[in-house]
Amino acid sequence: MLAHLSLLVLPVIGPIVIRQTAGQHDDFAKHHATEALNAQILFTVVWNVSFGTLMGLSAAGPVEGPPVWLILTIFPLCFLALFTTGAFSIRAAVQASRGIWWRYPISIRLIRGGVRAPARTACRALTCGSVVA
């Protein structure tokens, strides 16, 4: 859970630390730390490229600055990336606290090591509302 919430405090560094400590002994912690790390790397790249492009173009000066349409496109995209990643991180933290093997829906898996969820057993299928004769 802490790996996902580290987006607010120590993005990328938090999941690396958790992956290298608790992830060495616990597959569940390694899975969630790897998922958080991949999502935070993607967010960092998107944020830095888009915001850096905007800042680099505006450094040309007010007369030769970026066109207004570019500013109105890139600036909201930066914050869309921030809010989307934040929402997915909170959702992932909730799922991790419930013991659910969860994966980010939009993430590039640069770091391998996330474990697939274990197969469902017959006992779990019986508790999901099916009637036993």
C-alpha positions as a Python dict, from the first residue, in 0.01 Angstrom:
ca = {
    (1, 'M'): (0, 0, 0),
    (2, 'L'): (285, 238, 80),
    (3, 'A'): (444, 185, -260),
    (4, 'H'): (134, 322, -431),
    (5, 'L'): (89, 615, -192),
    (6, 'S'): (454, 714, -227),
    (7, 'L'): (348, 903, -541),
    (8, 'L'): (256, 1186, -305),
    (9, 'V'): (589, 1194, -118),
    (10, 'L'): (871, 1004, -291),
    (11, 'P'): (765, 901, -641),
    (12, 'V'): (982, 628, -796),
    (13, 'I'): (1212, 614, -490),
    (14, 'G'): (946, 473, -254),
    (15, 'P'): (855, 172, -472),
    (16, 'I'): (1224, 96, -537),
    (17, 'V'): (1297, 86, -164),
    (18, 'I'): (992, -130, -90),
    (19, 'R'): (1072, -362, -382),
    (20, 'Q'): (1430, -410, -264),
    (21, 'T'): (1337, -467, 101),
    (22, 'A'): (995, -626, 155),
    (23, 'G'): (974, -747, -204),
    (24, 'Q'): (1266, -983, -152),
    (25, 'H'): (1059, -1195, 87),
    (26, 'D'): (697, -1134, -12),
    (27, 'D'): (561, -1185, -366),
    (28, 'F'): (255, -971, -293),
    (29, 'A'): (468, -674, -183),
    (30, 'K'): (699, -721, -482),
    (31, 'H'): (403, -727, -722),
    (32, 'H'): (252, -406, -588),
    (33, 'A'): (587, -228, -561),
    (34, 'T'): (666, -321, -922),
    (35, 'E'): (326, -202, -1043),
    (36, 'A'): (365, 127, -854),
    (37, 'L'): (717, 172, -988),
    (38, 'N'): (608, 119, -1349),
    (39, 'A'): (316, 361, -1315),
    (40, 'Q'): (528, 626, -1146),
    (41, 'I'): (804, 598, -1408),
    (42, 'L'): (544, 648, -1682),
    (43, 'F'): (396, 947, -1497),
    (44, 'T'): (740, 1102, -1444),
    (45, 'V'): (827, 1069, -1813),
    (46, 'V'): (494, 1213, -1930),
    (47, 'W'): (509, 1501, -1681),
    (48, 'N'): (870, 1595, -1755),
    (49, 'V'): (835, 1574, -2133),
    (50, 'S'): (513, 1773, -2152),
    (51, 'F'): (594, 2029, -1884),
    (52, 'G'): (956, 2057, -2002),
    (53, 'T'): (841, 2118, -2358),
    (54, 'L'): (609, 2392, -2241),
    (55, 'M'): (876, 2558, -2029),
    (56, 'G'): (1138, 2525, -2302),
    (57, 'L'): (914, 2689, -2560),
    (58, 'S'): (812, 2969, -2326),
    (59, 'A'): (1178, 3047, -2252),
    (60, 'A'): (1204, 3188, -2605),
    (61, 'G'): (1044, 3509, -2481),
    (62, 'P'): (702, 3667, -2487),
    (63, 'V'): (719, 3768, -2854),
    (64, 'E'): (848, 3434, -2981),
    (65, 'G'): (678, 3219, -2716),
    (66, 'P'): (470, 2910, -2787),
    (67, 'P'): (138, 2944, -2964),
    (68, 'V'): (-168, 2968, -2743),
    (69, 'W'): (-314, 2640, -2873),
    (70, 'L'): (1, 2458, -2758),
    (71, 'I'): (-24, 2604, -2410),
    (72, 'L'): (-394, 2518, -2391),
    (73, 'T'): (-315, 2161, -2494),
    (74, 'I'): (-2, 2076, -2294),
    (75, 'F'): (-91, 2244, -1964),
    (76, 'P'): (-416, 2050, -1910),
    (77, 'L'): (-245, 1727, -2020),
    (78, 'C'): (13, 1769, -1744),
    (79, 'F'): (-258, 1790, -1481),
    (80, 'L'): (-465, 1517, -1643),
    (81, 'A'): (-162, 1289, -1606),
    (82, 'L'): (-124, 1397, -1243),
    (83, 'F'): (-489, 1336, -1150),
    (84, 'T'): (-514, 1009, -1344),
    (85, 'T'): (-202, 864, -1185),
    (86, 'G'): (-313, 989, -844),
    (87, 'A'): (-655, 827, -880),
    (88, 'F'): (-506, 497, -995),
    (89, 'S'): (-253, 507, -710),
    (90, 'I'): (-528, 553, -453),
    (91, 'R'): (-730, 272, -611),
    (92, 'A'): (-422, 47, -612),
    (93, 'A'): (-351, 127, -246),
    (94, 'V'): (-708, 31, -152),
    (95, 'Q'): (-681, -293, -349),
    (96, 'A'): (-346, -374, -188),
    (97, 'S'): (-488, -312, 159),
    (98, 'R'): (-765, -562, 79),
    (99, 'G'): (-514, -824, -35),
    (100, 'I'): (-613, -808, -402),
    (101, 'W'): (-354, -857, -678),
    (102, 'W'): (-424, -545, -885),
    (103, 'R'): (-258, -406, -1199),
    (104, 'Y'): (-269, -51, -1332),
    (105, 'P'): (-489, -39, -1643),
    (106, 'I'): (-263, 207, -1825),
    (107, 'S'): (100, 137, -1756),
    (108, 'I'): (404, 43, -1955),
    (109, 'R'): (570, -248, -1782),
    (110, 'L'): (933, -138, -1801),
    (111, 'I'): (1036, -318, -1483),
    (112, 'R'): (963, -689, -1485),
    (113, 'G'): (895, -879, -1168),
    (114, 'G'): (528, -831, -1101),
    (115, 'V'): (368, -1165, -1026),
    (116, 'R'): (43, -1266, -1189),
    (117, 'A'): (-247, -1322, -953),
    (118, 'P'): (-274, -1679, -829),
    (119, 'A'): (-538, -1896, -996),
    (120, 'R'): (-880, -1901, -837),
    (121, 'T'): (-956, -2215, -643),
    (122, 'A'): (-1281, -2409, -626),
    (123, 'C'): (-1332, -2296, -267),
    (124, 'R'): (-1330, -1932, -371),
    (125, 'A'): (-1581, -2003, -648),
    (126, 'L'): (-1819, -2155, -391),
    (127, 'T'): (-1810, -1842, -177),
    (128, 'C'): (-1896, -1610, -466),
    (129, 'G'): (-2269, -1679, -453),
    (130, 'S'): (-2296, -2009, -634),
    (131, 'V'): (-2546, -2254, -490),
    (132, 'V'): (-2420, -2592, -375),
    (133, 'A'): (-2669, -2873, -434),
}
